[in-house]
Structure formats: C-alpha cells, structure tokens
Amino acid sequence: MLSIFLGVVGPWQIIIIVALILLLFGGKKIPELMRGLGSGIREFKDAAKDPNEKKPENTEKSEIETSK
C-alpha cells in the first residue's frame, strides 16, 4: 500500500506539502508537534506490547514529590 502511495507522490509534491506545513504551523511549532507525535507513537507501542501489564505512570514525578 505504501509503495502505491509513494509511486503517485513525486518529489515536487512532497516539497509543496512540506512548504505548506511550514507556512501553516511555523518553524517553532513543528518540533512540538513532532514531539507529541513521537510520544503518542511510543504510548501506542507500549500499550500494544502487553495489554494486561500496566506500568506505573509518572514515576519520575512521584519520586520527586516524595523527596520534597
């Protein structure tokens, strides 16, 4: 499926899409969007590994709060 998509979209179309994204969101907002996308993908992969196993959330925050 991906090879079909890549066959239709050429390098000029990709450049135009990237330029439009830069115009819409600006250079400062894109790293934040990518960071959010990366964390979402990581959470999805963690949830897909073992749905029965739950890991403690925000362990760093709880350790910091208990040390105060």
HTML snippet that shows the backbone in 3Dmol.js (N, CA, C, O; Angstrom):
<script src="https://3Dmol.org/build/3Dmol-min.js"></script>
<div id="view" style="width:600px;height:400px;position:relative"></div>
<script>
const pdb = `
ATOM      1  N   MET A   1       0.828  -1.194   0.000  1.00  0.00           N
ATOM      2  CA  MET A   1       0.000   0.000   0.000  1.00  0.00           C
ATOM      3  C   MET A   1       0.867   1.251   0.000  1.00  0.00           C
ATOM      4  O   MET A   1       0.584   2.211  -0.717  1.00  0.00           O
ATOM      5  N   LEU A   2       1.927   1.237   0.809  1.00  0.00           N
ATOM      6  CA  LEU A   2       2.815   2.388   0.875  1.00  0.00           C
ATOM      7  C   LEU A   2       3.527   2.608  -0.453  1.00  0.00           C
ATOM      8  O   LEU A   2       3.737   3.751  -0.859  1.00  0.00           O
ATOM      9  N   SER A   3       3.904   1.521  -1.138  1.00  0.00           N
ATOM     10  CA  SER A   3       4.592   1.670  -2.416  1.00  0.00           C
ATOM     11  C   SER A   3       3.677   2.298  -3.463  1.00  0.00           C
ATOM     12  O   SER A   3       4.151   3.008  -4.350  1.00  0.00           O
ATOM     13  N   ILE A   4       2.389   2.050  -3.373  1.00  0.00           N
ATOM     14  CA  ILE A   4       1.448   2.666  -4.299  1.00  0.00           C
ATOM     15  C   ILE A   4       1.387   4.169  -4.039  1.00  0.00           C
ATOM     16  O   ILE A   4       1.392   4.972  -4.972  1.00  0.00           O
ATOM     17  N   PHE A   5       1.328   4.538  -2.762  1.00  0.00           N
ATOM     18  CA  PHE A   5       1.284   5.955  -2.392  1.00  0.00           C
ATOM     19  C   PHE A   5       2.546   6.667  -2.835  1.00  0.00           C
ATOM     20  O   PHE A   5       2.478   7.775  -3.367  1.00  0.00           O
ATOM     21  N   LEU A   6       3.701   6.044  -2.624  1.00  0.00           N
ATOM     22  CA  LEU A   6       4.962   6.687  -2.992  1.00  0.00           C
ATOM     23  C   LEU A   6       5.120   6.783  -4.508  1.00  0.00           C
ATOM     24  O   LEU A   6       5.818   7.669  -5.002  1.00  0.00           O
ATOM     25  N   GLY A   7       4.485   5.888  -5.241  1.00  0.00           N
ATOM     26  CA  GLY A   7       4.545   5.951  -6.688  1.00  0.00           C
ATOM     27  C   GLY A   7       3.755   7.116  -7.245  1.00  0.00           C
ATOM     28  O   GLY A   7       4.098   7.645  -8.303  1.00  0.00           O
ATOM     29  N   VAL A   8       2.699   7.527  -6.550  1.00  0.00           N
ATOM     30  CA  VAL A   8       1.841   8.619  -7.012  1.00  0.00           C
ATOM     31  C   VAL A   8       2.410   9.972  -6.609  1.00  0.00           C
ATOM     32  O   VAL A   8       2.307  10.937  -7.367  1.00  0.00           O
ATOM     33  N   VAL A   9       3.000  10.050  -5.441  1.00  0.00           N
ATOM     34  CA  VAL A   9       3.518  11.315  -4.934  1.00  0.00           C
ATOM     35  C   VAL A   9       4.990  11.437  -5.310  1.00  0.00           C
ATOM     36  O   VAL A   9       5.824  10.617  -4.926  1.00  0.00           O
ATOM     37  N   GLY A  10       5.281  12.486  -6.073  1.00  0.00           N
ATOM     38  CA  GLY A  10       6.651  12.717  -6.509  1.00  0.00           C
ATOM     39  C   GLY A  10       7.379  13.661  -5.583  1.00  0.00           C
ATOM     40  O   GLY A  10       6.812  14.148  -4.605  1.00  0.00           O
ATOM     41  N   PRO A  11       8.643  13.921  -5.893  1.00  0.00           N
ATOM     42  CA  PRO A  11       9.442  14.793  -5.025  1.00  0.00           C
ATOM     43  C   PRO A  11       8.910  16.223  -4.972  1.00  0.00           C
ATOM     44  O   PRO A  11       8.996  16.861  -3.923  1.00  0.00           O
ATOM     45  N   TRP A  12       8.363  16.746  -6.072  1.00  0.00           N
ATOM     46  CA  TRP A  12       7.828  18.108  -6.047  1.00  0.00           C
ATOM     47  C   TRP A  12       6.593  18.209  -5.165  1.00  0.00           C
ATOM     48  O   TRP A  12       6.395  19.210  -4.477  1.00  0.00           O
ATOM     49  N   GLN A  13       5.769  17.177  -5.186  1.00  0.00           N
ATOM     50  CA  GLN A  13       4.585  17.189  -4.329  1.00  0.00           C
ATOM     51  C   GLN A  13       4.979  17.156  -2.860  1.00  0.00           C
ATOM     52  O   GLN A  13       4.358  17.822  -2.033  1.00  0.00           O
ATOM     53  N   ILE A  14       6.006  16.386  -2.536  1.00  0.00           N
ATOM     54  CA  ILE A  14       6.479  16.321  -1.147  1.00  0.00           C
ATOM     55  C   ILE A  14       7.026  17.684  -0.714  1.00  0.00           C
ATOM     56  O   ILE A  14       6.774  18.124   0.408  1.00  0.00           O
ATOM     57  N   ILE A  15       7.767  18.348  -1.588  1.00  0.00           N
ATOM     58  CA  ILE A  15       8.308  19.671  -1.274  1.00  0.00           C
ATOM     59  C   ILE A  15       7.173  20.665  -1.041  1.00  0.00           C
ATOM     60  O   ILE A  15       7.238  21.475  -0.118  1.00  0.00           O
ATOM     61  N   ILE A  16       6.141  20.607  -1.867  1.00  0.00           N
ATOM     62  CA  ILE A  16       4.994  21.509  -1.703  1.00  0.00           C
ATOM     63  C   ILE A  16       4.271  21.232  -0.394  1.00  0.00           C
ATOM     64  O   ILE A  16       3.861  22.167   0.293  1.00  0.00           O
ATOM     65  N   ILE A  17       4.109  19.967  -0.040  1.00  0.00           N
ATOM     66  CA  ILE A  17       3.442  19.607   1.214  1.00  0.00           C
ATOM     67  C   ILE A  17       4.249  20.112   2.409  1.00  0.00           C
ATOM     68  O   ILE A  17       3.677  20.659   3.352  1.00  0.00           O
ATOM     69  N   VAL A  18       5.562  19.936   2.382  1.00  0.00           N
ATOM     70  CA  VAL A  18       6.420  20.405   3.476  1.00  0.00           C
ATOM     71  C   VAL A  18       6.353  21.928   3.577  1.00  0.00           C
ATOM     72  O   VAL A  18       6.302  22.471   4.681  1.00  0.00           O
ATOM     73  N   ALA A  19       6.352  22.620   2.441  1.00  0.00           N
ATOM     74  CA  ALA A  19       6.270  24.083   2.457  1.00  0.00           C
ATOM     75  C   ALA A  19       4.936  24.547   3.042  1.00  0.00           C
ATOM     76  O   ALA A  19       4.897  25.509   3.808  1.00  0.00           O
ATOM     77  N   LEU A  20       3.858  23.877   2.689  1.00  0.00           N
ATOM     78  CA  LEU A  20       2.550  24.230   3.246  1.00  0.00           C
ATOM     79  C   LEU A  20       2.498  24.009   4.756  1.00  0.00           C
ATOM     80  O   LEU A  20       1.925  24.818   5.486  1.00  0.00           O
ATOM     81  N   ILE A  21       3.093  22.920   5.218  1.00  0.00           N
ATOM     82  CA  ILE A  21       3.129  22.648   6.657  1.00  0.00           C
ATOM     83  C   ILE A  21       3.931  23.737   7.367  1.00  0.00           C
ATOM     84  O   ILE A  21       3.534  24.203   8.434  1.00  0.00           O
ATOM     85  N   LEU A  22       5.053  24.141   6.782  1.00  0.00           N
ATOM     86  CA  LEU A  22       5.850  25.218   7.379  1.00  0.00           C
ATOM     87  C   LEU A  22       5.073  26.532   7.425  1.00  0.00           C
ATOM     88  O   LEU A  22       5.162  27.279   8.400  1.00  0.00           O
ATOM     89  N   LEU A  23       4.322  26.808   6.381  1.00  0.00           N
ATOM     90  CA  LEU A  23       3.540  28.041   6.362  1.00  0.00           C
ATOM     91  C   LEU A  23       2.399  28.005   7.377  1.00  0.00           C
ATOM     92  O   LEU A  23       2.110  29.011   8.026  1.00  0.00           O
ATOM     93  N   LEU A  24       1.758  26.860   7.513  1.00  0.00           N
ATOM     94  CA  LEU A  24       0.617  26.756   8.420  1.00  0.00           C
ATOM     95  C   LEU A  24       1.039  26.784   9.889  1.00  0.00           C
ATOM     96  O   LEU A  24       0.428  27.480  10.699  1.00  0.00           O
ATOM     97  N   PHE A  25       2.072  26.036  10.226  1.00  0.00           N
ATOM     98  CA  PHE A  25       2.430  25.868  11.631  1.00  0.00           C
ATOM     99  C   PHE A  25       3.631  26.701  12.061  1.00  0.00           C
ATOM    100  O   PHE A  25       3.775  26.991  13.248  1.00  0.00           O
ATOM    101  N   GLY A  26       4.474  27.084  11.154  1.00  0.00           N
ATOM    102  CA  GLY A  26       5.665  27.844  11.511  1.00  0.00           C
ATOM    103  C   GLY A  26       6.780  26.929  11.995  1.00  0.00           C
ATOM    104  O   GLY A  26       6.543  25.781  12.371  1.00  0.00           O
ATOM    105  N   GLY A  27       7.978  27.448  11.979  1.00  0.00           N
ATOM    106  CA  GLY A  27       9.150  26.655  12.346  1.00  0.00           C
ATOM    107  C   GLY A  27       9.225  26.302  13.818  1.00  0.00           C
ATOM    108  O   GLY A  27       9.822  25.286  14.173  1.00  0.00           O
ATOM    109  N   LYS A  28       8.632  27.118  14.689  1.00  0.00           N
ATOM    110  CA  LYS A  28       8.722  26.863  16.127  1.00  0.00           C
ATOM    111  C   LYS A  28       7.728  25.816  16.592  1.00  0.00           C
ATOM    112  O   LYS A  28       7.980  25.115  17.572  1.00  0.00           O
ATOM    113  N   LYS A  29       6.620  25.702  15.912  1.00  0.00           N
ATOM    114  CA  LYS A  29       5.562  24.783  16.350  1.00  0.00           C
ATOM    115  C   LYS A  29       5.822  23.344  15.883  1.00  0.00           C
ATOM    116  O   LYS A  29       5.350  22.402  16.519  1.00  0.00           O
ATOM    117  N   ILE A  30       6.548  23.161  14.807  1.00  0.00           N
ATOM    118  CA  ILE A  30       6.759  21.829  14.240  1.00  0.00           C
ATOM    119  C   ILE A  30       7.492  20.895  15.199  1.00  0.00           C
ATOM    120  O   ILE A  30       7.071  19.746  15.332  1.00  0.00           O
ATOM    121  N   PRO A  31       8.580  21.324  15.887  1.00  0.00           N
ATOM    122  CA  PRO A  31       9.214  20.398  16.841  1.00  0.00           C
ATOM    123  C   PRO A  31       8.258  19.940  17.953  1.00  0.00           C
ATOM    124  O   PRO A  31       8.311  18.791  18.393  1.00  0.00           O
ATOM    125  N   GLU A  32       7.390  20.846  18.397  1.00  0.00           N
ATOM    126  CA  GLU A  32       6.409  20.460  19.412  1.00  0.00           C
ATOM    127  C   GLU A  32       5.439  19.420  18.866  1.00  0.00           C
ATOM    128  O   GLU A  32       5.083  18.472  19.566  1.00  0.00           O
ATOM    129  N   LEU A  33       5.015  19.594  17.624  1.00  0.00           N
ATOM    130  CA  LEU A  33       4.109  18.632  17.005  1.00  0.00           C
ATOM    131  C   LEU A  33       4.775  17.264  16.847  1.00  0.00           C
ATOM    132  O   LEU A  33       4.155  16.233  17.107  1.00  0.00           O
ATOM    133  N   MET A  34       6.033  17.261  16.420  1.00  0.00           N
ATOM    134  CA  MET A  34       6.755  16.005  16.243  1.00  0.00           C
ATOM    135  C   MET A  34       6.998  15.312  17.582  1.00  0.00           C
ATOM    136  O   MET A  34       6.929  14.086  17.673  1.00  0.00           O
ATOM    137  N   ARG A  35       7.282  16.097  18.620  1.00  0.00           N
ATOM    138  CA  ARG A  35       7.474  15.542  19.954  1.00  0.00           C
ATOM    139  C   ARG A  35       6.185  14.880  20.436  1.00  0.00           C
ATOM    140  O   ARG A  35       6.214  13.785  20.999  1.00  0.00           O
ATOM    141  N   GLY A  36       5.070  15.541  20.215  1.00  0.00           N
ATOM    142  CA  GLY A  36       3.773  14.978  20.588  1.00  0.00           C
ATOM    143  C   GLY A  36       3.457  13.729  19.798  1.00  0.00           C
ATOM    144  O   GLY A  36       2.923  12.763  20.343  1.00  0.00           O
ATOM    145  N   LEU A  37       3.783  13.740  18.519  1.00  0.00           N
ATOM    146  CA  LEU A  37       3.559  12.563  17.682  1.00  0.00           C
ATOM    147  C   LEU A  37       4.421  11.404  18.151  1.00  0.00           C
ATOM    148  O   LEU A  37       3.954  10.267  18.218  1.00  0.00           O
ATOM    149  N   GLY A  38       5.668  11.682  18.475  1.00  0.00           N
ATOM    150  CA  GLY A  38       6.575  10.629  18.955  1.00  0.00           C
ATOM    151  C   GLY A  38       6.110  10.032  20.268  1.00  0.00           C
ATOM    152  O   GLY A  38       6.163   8.816  20.449  1.00  0.00           O
ATOM    153  N   SER A  39       5.658  10.865  21.180  1.00  0.00           N
ATOM    154  CA  SER A  39       5.185  10.333  22.463  1.00  0.00           C
ATOM    155  C   SER A  39       3.900   9.534  22.273  1.00  0.00           C
ATOM    156  O   SER A  39       3.683   8.537  22.962  1.00  0.00           O
ATOM    157  N   GLY A  40       3.054   9.959  21.351  1.00  0.00           N
ATOM    158  CA  GLY A  40       1.834   9.204  21.069  1.00  0.00           C
ATOM    159  C   GLY A  40       2.140   7.839  20.480  1.00  0.00           C
ATOM    160  O   GLY A  40       1.510   6.846  20.844  1.00  0.00           O
ATOM    161  N   ILE A  41       3.103   7.785  19.573  1.00  0.00           N
ATOM    162  CA  ILE A  41       3.500   6.507  18.979  1.00  0.00           C
ATOM    163  C   ILE A  41       4.122   5.607  20.037  1.00  0.00           C
ATOM    164  O   ILE A  41       3.860   4.405  20.058  1.00  0.00           O
ATOM    165  N   ARG A  42       4.941   6.175  20.913  1.00  0.00           N
ATOM    166  CA  ARG A  42       5.574   5.391  21.974  1.00  0.00           C
ATOM    167  C   ARG A  42       4.518   4.811  22.917  1.00  0.00           C
ATOM    168  O   ARG A  42       4.602   3.645  23.301  1.00  0.00           O
ATOM    169  N   GLU A  43       3.534   5.615  23.286  1.00  0.00           N
ATOM    170  CA  GLU A  43       2.464   5.129  24.159  1.00  0.00           C
ATOM    171  C   GLU A  43       1.670   4.025  23.480  1.00  0.00           C
ATOM    172  O   GLU A  43       1.286   3.049  24.125  1.00  0.00           O
ATOM    173  N   PHE A  44       1.423   4.171  22.193  1.00  0.00           N
ATOM    174  CA  PHE A  44       0.689   3.152  21.447  1.00  0.00           C
ATOM    175  C   PHE A  44       1.468   1.845  21.404  1.00  0.00           C
ATOM    176  O   PHE A  44       0.898   0.771  21.599  1.00  0.00           O
ATOM    177  N   LYS A  45       2.775   1.934  21.150  1.00  0.00           N
ATOM    178  CA  LYS A  45       3.600   0.727  21.110  1.00  0.00           C
ATOM    179  C   LYS A  45       3.662   0.057  22.480  1.00  0.00           C
ATOM    180  O   LYS A  45       3.601  -1.169  22.580  1.00  0.00           O
ATOM    181  N   ASP A  46       3.782   0.864  23.532  1.00  0.00           N
ATOM    182  CA  ASP A  46       3.800   0.299  24.882  1.00  0.00           C
ATOM    183  C   ASP A  46       2.486  -0.391  25.206  1.00  0.00           C
ATOM    184  O   ASP A  46       2.483  -1.450  25.834  1.00  0.00           O
ATOM    185  N   ALA A  47       1.390   0.184  24.793  1.00  0.00           N
ATOM    186  CA  ALA A  47       0.080  -0.419  25.055  1.00  0.00           C
ATOM    187  C   ALA A  47      -0.110  -1.677  24.222  1.00  0.00           C
ATOM    188  O   ALA A  47      -0.787  -2.607  24.658  1.00  0.00           O
ATOM    189  N   ALA A  48       0.476  -1.722  23.034  1.00  0.00           N
ATOM    190  CA  ALA A  48       0.319  -2.876  22.163  1.00  0.00           C
ATOM    191  C   ALA A  48       1.189  -4.057  22.605  1.00  0.00           C
ATOM    192  O   ALA A  48       0.895  -5.201  22.258  1.00  0.00           O
ATOM    193  N   LYS A  49       2.257  -3.793  23.366  1.00  0.00           N
ATOM    194  CA  LYS A  49       3.142  -4.877  23.791  1.00  0.00           C
ATOM    195  C   LYS A  49       2.419  -5.874  24.675  1.00  0.00           C
ATOM    196  O   LYS A  49       2.368  -7.062  24.357  1.00  0.00           O
ATOM    197  N   ASP A  50       1.866  -5.412  25.765  1.00  0.00           N
ATOM    198  CA  ASP A  50       1.178  -6.298  26.691  1.00  0.00           C
ATOM    199  C   ASP A  50      -0.011  -5.550  27.290  1.00  0.00           C
ATOM    200  O   ASP A  50       0.164  -4.722  28.184  1.00  0.00           O
ATOM    201  N   PRO A  51      -1.200  -5.832  26.808  1.00  0.00           N
ATOM    202  CA  PRO A  51      -2.356  -5.072  27.289  1.00  0.00           C
ATOM    203  C   PRO A  51      -2.709  -5.364  28.748  1.00  0.00           C
ATOM    204  O   PRO A  51      -3.377  -4.547  29.381  1.00  0.00           O
ATOM    205  N   ASN A  52      -2.284  -6.497  29.300  1.00  0.00           N
ATOM    206  CA  ASN A  52      -2.610  -6.835  30.682  1.00  0.00           C
ATOM    207  C   ASN A  52      -1.661  -6.186  31.683  1.00  0.00           C
ATOM    208  O   ASN A  52      -2.013  -5.986  32.845  1.00  0.00           O
ATOM    209  N   GLU A  53      -0.471  -5.864  31.228  1.00  0.00           N
ATOM    210  CA  GLU A  53       0.532  -5.284  32.125  1.00  0.00           C
ATOM    211  C   GLU A  53       0.382  -3.770  32.149  1.00  0.00           C
ATOM    212  O   GLU A  53       0.386  -3.120  31.104  1.00  0.00           O
ATOM    213  N   LYS A  54       0.251  -3.217  33.341  1.00  0.00           N
ATOM    214  CA  LYS A  54       0.167  -1.766  33.481  1.00  0.00           C
ATOM    215  C   LYS A  54       1.395  -1.284  34.229  1.00  0.00           C
ATOM    216  O   LYS A  54       1.706  -1.756  35.322  1.00  0.00           O
ATOM    217  N   LYS A  55       2.086  -0.334  33.616  1.00  0.00           N
ATOM    218  CA  LYS A  55       3.250   0.216  34.292  1.00  0.00           C
ATOM    219  C   LYS A  55       2.836   1.473  35.045  1.00  0.00           C
ATOM    220  O   LYS A  55       1.876   2.138  34.655  1.00  0.00           O
ATOM    221  N   PRO A  56       3.532   1.799  36.097  1.00  0.00           N
ATOM    222  CA  PRO A  56       3.175   2.999  36.859  1.00  0.00           C
ATOM    223  C   PRO A  56       3.396   4.254  36.024  1.00  0.00           C
ATOM    224  O   PRO A  56       4.423   4.409  35.363  1.00  0.00           O
ATOM    225  N   GLU A  57       2.420   5.137  36.069  1.00  0.00           N
ATOM    226  CA  GLU A  57       2.516   6.368  35.296  1.00  0.00           C
ATOM    227  C   GLU A  57       3.215   7.447  36.112  1.00  0.00           C
ATOM    228  O   GLU A  57       3.061   7.527  37.331  1.00  0.00           O
ATOM    229  N   ASN A  58       3.969   8.257  35.427  1.00  0.00           N
ATOM    230  CA  ASN A  58       4.655   9.406  36.032  1.00  0.00           C
ATOM    231  C   ASN A  58       5.505   9.005  37.235  1.00  0.00           C
ATOM    232  O   ASN A  58       5.392   9.598  38.307  1.00  0.00           O
ATOM    233  N   THR A  59       6.346   8.007  37.054  1.00  0.00           N
ATOM    234  CA  THR A  59       7.189   7.564  38.163  1.00  0.00           C
ATOM    235  C   THR A  59       8.183   8.646  38.563  1.00  0.00           C
ATOM    236  O   THR A  59       8.517   8.771  39.742  1.00  0.00           O
ATOM    237  N   GLU A  60       8.654   9.420  37.608  1.00  0.00           N
ATOM    238  CA  GLU A  60       9.597  10.485  37.931  1.00  0.00           C
ATOM    239  C   GLU A  60       8.931  11.548  38.785  1.00  0.00           C
ATOM    240  O   GLU A  60       9.532  12.042  39.739  1.00  0.00           O
ATOM    241  N   LYS A  61       7.705  11.903  38.458  1.00  0.00           N
ATOM    242  CA  LYS A  61       7.007  12.924  39.230  1.00  0.00           C
ATOM    243  C   LYS A  61       6.739  12.442  40.651  1.00  0.00           C
ATOM    244  O   LYS A  61       6.874  13.209  41.604  1.00  0.00           O
ATOM    245  N   SER A  62       6.357  11.164  40.796  1.00  0.00           N
ATOM    246  CA  SER A  62       6.053  10.677  42.134  1.00  0.00           C
ATOM    247  C   SER A  62       7.325  10.599  42.985  1.00  0.00           C
ATOM    248  O   SER A  62       7.275  10.831  44.192  1.00  0.00           O
ATOM    249  N   GLU A  63       8.457  10.276  42.366  1.00  0.00           N
ATOM    250  CA  GLU A  63       9.713  10.240  43.108  1.00  0.00           C
ATOM    251  C   GLU A  63      10.114  11.641  43.549  1.00  0.00           C
ATOM    252  O   GLU A  63      10.623  11.822  44.655  1.00  0.00           O
ATOM    253  N   ILE A  64       9.892  12.619  42.704  1.00  0.00           N
ATOM    254  CA  ILE A  64      10.242  13.996  43.045  1.00  0.00           C
ATOM    255  C   ILE A  64       9.333  14.499  44.159  1.00  0.00           C
ATOM    256  O   ILE A  64       9.798  15.164  45.084  1.00  0.00           O
ATOM    257  N   GLU A  65       8.049  14.189  44.078  1.00  0.00           N
ATOM    258  CA  GLU A  65       7.103  14.655  45.082  1.00  0.00           C
ATOM    259  C   GLU A  65       7.380  14.027  46.450  1.00  0.00           C
ATOM    260  O   GLU A  65       7.228  14.686  47.478  1.00  0.00           O
ATOM    261  N   THR A  66       7.786  12.757  46.464  1.00  0.00           N
ATOM    262  CA  THR A  66       8.042  12.108  47.746  1.00  0.00           C
ATOM    263  C   THR A  66       9.339  12.590  48.377  1.00  0.00           C
ATOM    264  O   THR A  66       9.497  12.514  49.596  1.00  0.00           O
ATOM    265  N   SER A  67      10.274  13.087  47.564  1.00  0.00           N
ATOM    266  CA  SER A  67      11.541  13.549  48.116  1.00  0.00           C
ATOM    267  C   SER A  67      11.442  14.953  48.712  1.00  0.00           C
ATOM    268  O   SER A  67      12.364  15.392  49.400  1.00  0.00           O
ATOM    269  N   LYS A  68      10.343  15.662  48.462  1.00  0.00           N
ATOM    270  CA  LYS A  68      10.197  17.031  48.994  1.00  0.00           C
ATOM    271  C   LYS A  68       9.866  17.045  50.446  1.00  0.00           C
ATOM    272  O   LYS A  68       9.712  18.116  51.034  1.00  0.00           O
TER     273      LYS A  68
END
`;
const viewer = $3Dmol.createViewer("view");
viewer.addModel(pdb, "pdb");
viewer.setStyle({}, {cartoon: {color: "spectrum"}});
viewer.zoomTo();
viewer.render();
</script>
